[in-house]
């Protein structure tokens, strides 16, 4: 049986939306392998409030 515990859920939050001061937030939940990716993730995802693709960074 395979080991468990390397994959963890992470929350991605939009950096541009946070800096703009507009109400609401754009967040996505994804998983990552904490053994292979030790630093915080940074992905381009769609922000429905700003209606464009923006950079989302891992929080917590």
Beta strands, then each sheet from edge to edge (+ up, - down):
strand 1: 7-14
strand 2: 27-33
strand 3: 42-47
strand 4: 52-59
sheet 1: 2+ 1- 4+ 3-
end
